Amino acid sequence: GSLRLGGMMQLESVVIGEGSFTMCSAIPAISTNNAFVITNCPKLKTIAIASNAFMDWGEFQLKNMKGLKELNVGDNCFCRCRLTVLEDLPSLTSIELGIDV
């Protein structure tokens, strides 16, 4: 499975709640093939992912978002992620990563 947000021209923020999109109760030994991808959302300014979200997901990609300024990822998110891509984010000024991200 995947969660893909792309081409949303008016999207300004993404907020993911604690424990969202996680199918395990503890830090997993391996990741799934699930991917969280956000691309081509020019007005997106902030992404906030609360703790324990996407714990077992294998990919996290942010691409081509000219307006993104802040990325906040809580503790224990993407714990076993195999691929992380942060590409073409020229306005990004703040990245905060929790423990075991």
N, C-alpha and C positions, 0 to 999 in steps of 0.2 A: 504494500500500500504506500501511498504517497499523499502529501499535502502540498499542492502547488498553487501559489498565488502569482499570477502573471498578467501584465498588461492592464492593471487596474489603475487607470489614469487619475482618479480622484482619491485613492486610498492614502491617508495621512499617518495612521498608526496601526500597529499590530500588537495586541496584548494576548498572551497565552497564559492561562491560569495554572496554578500549582497542580502538579500531577497529571496534567493534560497529555493525552496521546501516549501514555505509558501503559504497557500491558504487564508489567512485572512489579513486585512489591519490594525488591531489593536491587542493588546494582547488578546488572546482568553480566554473565561471563562472556557472552558474545552479543554482537549486534544483529538486528534484523536487516532486511534489505529495504526498509522504509526510508523515504527521502522527504525532507522538508526543504522546499525550494521557493524562493521569492525572486522574481525577475521583472524588470521593466515596469516599475511602479515609480514614476518620476517625482511624485509629491510625497512619497513615504518619508517621514522624518524620524520616526522612532520605532524600534522593535524592542519589546519587553517580554522575556520568557521567564516565568516564575520557576522556582525550584522543582525538581523531580519531573519536569516535563520532557518528553522525548527521550527518556532514559535509555531505551534500547534501540533507538533509531540509528541507522548506519550512515546517513548523509545529511549534511546541513550546508545549503548553498544560498548565497546572496549575490546577485549579479545585476549590474547595470541599473543602479538606482542613484541618480544624480543628487537627489535631495536628502538622502539618509544621513542623519547627524549623530544619532545615538543608538547603540546596540547594548542591551543589558540581558545577560543570560545568568539565571540563578544557579544554585548548587545542584550537582548531580544531573545535569542535562547533557544529552548526547554523550554519555559516559564511555561508550565503546564505538564511537563514531569512526568510520573508516575514511571518510572524505569530508573535508570542510573547505569551501571555496568562498572567499571574499574578493569579489572582482568588480572593478569599475565603480567604486564608491567614493568619488572625489570630495564629498562634503563631510565624510565621516570624521568626527572629532573626538568621540568618546566611545570606548569599548570597556565594559565591565563584565568580567567573567567570574562566576562563583567557583567554589571548590569542586574538583573532579569534573570539570567541563572538558 
